[in-house]
Amino acid sequence: MMPERPNRGSQPMPPPAPAPGGAQAHHVLDADAVCAQCGMVNPEGTLLCKNCGNNLRDQRMLRLQADEYLQGYETTAEKRNTFLRNALGVLGILILLYIGLNAGSLMNLMTTPQSSGEDVILVNPHLYWEDQVKAEPFESLAKQLPNLPSESDAQTARMTAMVTPPHSARYVLFNNTVNGETYVGCAAVRVQGQEILFTARLLNGLEIRGEILQSEGVYYTPWDRSGIKMPDGTYQYGAGSAQQQADGGWMLWIQGTDWRGTALAYPME
């Protein structure tokens, strides 16, 4: 009868065979392969760099410590960013709640006229036509525009314009479109000392009257210094600015109550 073979799993594992010379073999050596000092790639398991003698084990320990520090720093930064995102979210909710609870008060604040002690710009565009004293100089300028210049005369003025300071003259007006400059009207300008007044009339019947101010070479008309009379007889307030161009013309930026646009002005005289 054959004796029963013992279970191999129940037998203890034999100890590892000793390495030559009686020393235990090192299967893994905790050392870097690439030297940080000279850049040489050493064989795996090298303790000292074969080129410069740098201790590759100490190098690995320092590198791991630096990695752990950086990892901890990134974790702290991530926590800080998470806190800021949460804080901003809570702040946004609080702002929305405040607006919701005080919507009535905020609306009243936006629609209530300002007190007399604050800076308030009053616009009265109709006064440039209906107030006798205020309208008088502009009526005088309007008399220079009984008949608007012809298309041919306007084009001649545009082609022969020269760079000159603002002066008392008639200026033909053009609208800059994709098809080129189109003649749209004329303006009469009066320059007397620091005062510059103008009356402009367009081919469609729209009329603009106002004062031009100057500051450090910039010419502009504030909202409270002009008026616009629409072709249907209603009034609007407006504003604008002007800058001279290299061809002698003036680029005008004009804005009304509910519209805005650009134009070009060229002196006829």
BELWO-V853862 format. One record per residue. N is the residue number from 1. PSI is psi in radians with two decimals (* if undefined). NEAR is the number of other C-alpha atoms within 10 Angstrom. Layout:
n = [N/N]
psi = [PSI/PSI]
near = [NEAR/NEAR]
This chain:
n = [1/2/3/4/5/6/7/8/9/10/11/12/13/14/15/16/17/18/19/20/21/22/23/24/25/26/27/28/29/30/31/32/33/34/35/36/37/38/39/40/41/42/43/44/45/46/47/48/49/50/51/52/53/54/55/56/57/58/59/60/61/62/63/64/65/66/67/68/69/70/71/72/73/74/75/76/77/78/79/80/81/82/83/84/85/86/87/88/89/90/91/92/93/94/95/96/97/98/99/100/101/102/103/104/105/106/107/108/109/110/111/112/113/114/115/116/117/118/119/120/121/122/123/124/125/126/127/128/129/130/131/132/133/134/135/136/137/138/139/140/141/142/143/144/145/146/147/148/149/150/151/152/153/154/155/156/157/158/159/160/161/162/163/164/165/166/167/168/169/170/171/172/173/174/175/176/177/178/179/180/181/182/183/184/185/186/187/188/189/190/191/192/193/194/195/196/197/198/199/200/201/202/203/204/205/206/207/208/209/210/211/212/213/214/215/216/217/218/219/220/221/222/223/224/225/226/227/228/229/230/231/232/233/234/235/236/237/238/239/240/241/242/243/244/245/246/247/248/249/250/251/252/253/254/255/256/257/258/259/260/261/262/263/264/265/266/267/268/269]
psi = [2.26/2.37/2.57/2.30/2.25/2.65/2.20/-0.51/-0.32/-0.14/2.48/2.55/2.43/2.58/2.65/2.58/2.41/2.54/2.81/2.43/0.04/-0.07/2.62/2.37/2.43/1.83/-0.53/2.23/2.09/1.41/2.60/2.69/-0.63/2.19/2.25/-0.33/-0.85/-0.18/0.12/2.45/1.95/2.75/2.60/2.35/0.04/2.29/-0.78/2.39/2.31/-0.17/-0.83/-0.11/0.17/2.44/1.88/-0.41/-0.80/-0.63/-0.73/-0.71/-0.76/-0.67/-0.71/-0.68/-0.71/-0.70/-0.73/-0.67/-0.79/-0.67/-0.72/-0.63/-0.75/-0.65/-0.71/-0.73/-0.69/-0.70/-0.70/-0.74/-0.69/-0.71/-0.75/-0.73/-0.74/-0.72/-0.73/-0.64/-0.76/-0.71/-0.74/-0.71/-0.74/-0.69/-0.76/-0.70/-0.71/-0.77/-0.72/-0.69/-0.40/0.47/-0.70/-0.77/-0.71/-0.69/-0.71/-0.66/-0.62/-0.50/-0.24/2.30/2.62/2.68/2.84/-0.33/-0.18/2.83/2.02/2.27/2.05/2.21/2.23/1.30/-0.49/-0.36/-0.43/-0.14/-0.64/-0.38/2.09/-0.78/-0.80/-0.59/-0.32/-0.92/-0.53/-0.54/-0.65/-0.71/-0.63/-0.48/-0.27/-0.05/0.79/-0.69/2.21/2.60/2.68/2.89/-0.71/-0.78/-0.64/-0.73/-0.63/-0.73/-0.66/-0.70/-0.38/0.19/2.55/2.78/1.96/2.70/2.85/2.33/2.88/2.04/3.06/2.45/2.19/2.52/2.39/2.59/2.24/1.92/3.11/-0.39/0.13/-2.93/2.21/2.29/2.25/-0.23/-2.88/2.69/2.50/2.22/2.39/2.13/2.07/1.71/-2.22/-0.06/2.25/2.06/2.67/2.65/2.15/2.45/2.26/2.84/-0.47/0.06/-0.16/2.45/2.43/2.31/2.49/-3.14/2.50/2.18/2.77/2.36/1.94/0.80/0.00/2.25/2.28/2.78/1.98/2.99/-0.59/0.19/0.41/2.93/2.62/2.20/2.01/2.81/-0.45/0.06/-0.10/2.85/2.58/2.72/2.74/3.05/2.88/3.06/2.84/2.55/2.29/2.49/2.94/-0.41/0.12/-0.20/2.99/2.20/2.19/2.29/2.04/2.41/2.27/-2.86/-0.76/0.47/2.86/2.73/-3.11/2.75/2.89/2.36/2.34/2.27/2.50/-0.37/*]
near = [3/4/5/6/6/8/7/8/7/7/8/7/8/6/6/8/10/10/10/8/6/8/9/11/11/8/6/8/12/15/19/24/21/18/22/16/14/12/12/14/15/17/12/13/16/18/19/18/23/14/13/12/12/16/18/24/19/15/18/18/14/12/14/12/11/12/12/11/12/12/12/12/12/11/12/12/12/12/12/12/12/12/12/12/12/12/12/12/11/11/12/12/12/12/11/11/12/11/13/11/11/11/12/10/10/12/10/10/11/9/8/8/9/11/8/7/6/7/8/10/9/9/16/15/23/18/15/25/18/11/10/11/11/12/16/14/15/23/15/13/20/19/11/16/17/8/9/17/17/12/13/10/12/23/18/13/18/24/12/13/17/15/14/10/8/14/14/16/18/23/26/29/27/24/17/16/10/7/6/9/15/17/23/19/25/27/25/23/25/20/14/10/6/8/11/18/20/23/27/23/23/18/11/10/12/15/21/22/26/26/20/22/17/14/7/5/8/12/17/20/18/17/20/16/21/26/26/24/20/14/12/8/11/10/20/18/21/25/22/20/19/21/15/19/13/10/13/18/25/21/19/21/16/17/16/15/12/8/8/12/12/16/19/24/26/29/27/18/10]
